[in-house]
Every structure is written in structure tokens, then in C-alpha cells.
């Protein structure tokens, strides 16, 4: 159950999300936006501010009017430098991912293998695209959705 100020966390791969994953994220966030919250509360979206999937998630969250909090990495080589409403202190990748997981009510996570496998299946076996584009369950976060 989400508290009165739902916080959605996100982690993904630097190669970005597939079309199916983007659609699943959009549908999930749309559903969350339809849930009532007290007037003084703001829905939040947290991500790691890296290139690829984090940037895509940021754009979707921004288009829906969510308050965006980034957890940037210390190593700025693959940092997206998104325009957040709030920013945490830079940390090592795994540490900041733990922070995102701890701070959110709901975590949406896509692993690199699912994205790469999905792209390969789209190219070579389009009838099997459904099997790989899944979210994964991380820490105590709730599994969000399967693309089907």
C-alpha cells in the first residue's frame, strides 16, 4: 500500500528501455497518477540520473508532473545531468541504488539483460518479445508489472 505521498523509484540500464518497457512504465505511472492523494502532497519519482533508461524515465515522470529527485553517481562519465526538482549527494552506483530502494514505496527496475535480449528478440524472433521484457523485484520493493 502506498502512503499518502507515494514515492516511485526507478533503475534501469544505460542502453535504455525497449518500446514495451517504456509503455509499461507509462501505464504504471498513469495508474499511480489516478490514485487519490491529499491535496498538500506531491507524487515523487526517484532515479539515478544516468544515461539511457533513467533519462527516459525522467522524461515520462516530468511529462506527468511528478516531483523528481535524482541520486547522481560520483562517476559523472555516464551521468545524464537531468533537470530535477531535488538532488541527493553523489554516491557510488550501488550505494545510491540502495538509497533509491530504501526511499521508495514502489520500485520499477529493468535489468540490462532484459533490454538487450528484448532488442535481439525483436530483430530475430518477434513472436517471443513478451517473455523477456519484465520488471524485476529488488530488495523490499514491490514488483510492478510484466509486459504482456
N, C-alpha and C positions, 0 to 999 in steps of 0.2 A: 504494500500500500504506500502510495506517495504521500509525503507530508504536505502541509499547506503551501510550501514553497518548493515545488519539485525541481530537483537538480538532475539534469541528464548529462552523463559523462560519455565521452567518445574516444575510442582509439582505433587506429587503422594503419594501413600500410602506405609507404611513400609512393608506391606506384598508383595509388588512387583506388577508387571503388568502381566496380562494374556498373552497368546501367541498372541491373537488377538490384544491386546493393543500394545504389542511390535512391531507387524507387522505394525500397523497404525503409530506408531512413526517413524519407519524406513522409511516407504513410504513417510511420511510428510517431514522428513529431507532430503531424497533423492531428493524430488521435490524442496525443498529450495536450495539445493546444485546445481541444474541445472540452477537456475536463475543467470543471469549475474550480477556481481558487479565490481566496479572499481578495477584495479589491486592492489592498495595500501590498500584495505580494507580487513578485516578478518571477517568471519561469527562468531558470538558468541553464546554460549549456556550457560544459567544460571540455576542453580538448588540449592536446599537447603542442599546438602551433607548429606543426611540421608540414612540409610539402606533401602533396598527394591527398589522401583521404581526409586529413584534418582540415585542409583548405576547403575541400568540397563540403564537409560537414558545416564548417563556419559559414559558408555562403547560404546554405539551406537554413541554418538557425537564424542568421541575420534577416533573411527574407521573411521569416515568420515572427520577427520581433522579439526573440529571446535575448536576455541579458547574457553576454558572452564573457566567459572567464578563460584565459589561456594559462597554461602551465608550461612555459617555454623551457627548452633544453639548454644546458650550459653550452654545448657544442652548437654553434649557430650555422654550421655549414648547410644543414637541411631545414633550418627554421623558415617558416613561411612568412613571418612578420605580418600576421593578420592584424586587423584593427579591432581590438577587443574593447569591451566596456571596463574590464578589470584584468589585471595581470598579476600572477604569483611570481615569486622569485625564481630565477632559473635554477634547475637542478639536473642531475644525471637522468638519463632516459627512464630507467626502471624506477627510480625514486619518485619522479614526477608522475609516472603511470600509477604507482601506488597511491599517491596523493589524489589523483583524479578518482580512482576507485573508491577511496575512503570518503570523499566528499559528495559522491553522487548517490541518488536514490535508485537510479536506473543507469546501467552501463550498456552502451552499444559498442560491440567490438567486432572488427573484421580482421582476420589474420592474413598475412601475405600469401600463404599457400592457396587459400580460397580464392583470392583475387587473380593470381597467376593461373591457377587451374581453371577458373571460370573463363578467362580470356582464351586459353588454349582450347577448352571445350567448345566455346563459341565458334572458333575457327575450324576445328576438326570434327566435332561431334555435337552439333547444335541441339540435338534431341535430348542431350544429357545435361543441359545447363542448370537444371533445377537442383541437382544433387550436391553441388559444391558451394553455392553462394549462401552460406549460413552465417549467422552470428554465432559467437562462442560465449560460453559462460565463464566469467572471470571473477575470482575472489568471492565476495558475498553478493555480488550484483546479480540481478535477475536476468535470465535470458529474455531477449526482446522478441525476436521473430525469426522465422525461417522464410526465405524467399520461395514461394511456390506458385 
